[in-house]
Amino acid sequence: MLQRMALLLFALLLVSQVRADAAPWYRWESQADGRLVCAQFSPGDGWKRFAGPFNNGACRAY
């Protein structure tokens, strides 16, 4: 009985993790030349967030 309860609890914990959302997309601007890219995370040093968040990889609103 205790093993079944532990297994049920473990299964519930796994199911709760499945509901995670995808990371949002942002448009990033290069501080060096002003180029814009769309990415979920900063492309690196010298980039600042320009617009967003968006829910797609094209950085466009529906």
Secondary structure, DSSP 8 states (H G I E B T S, - for coil): -HHHHHHHHHHHHHHHHTT-----EEEEEETTT--EEEESS--STTEEEEEEEESSTT----
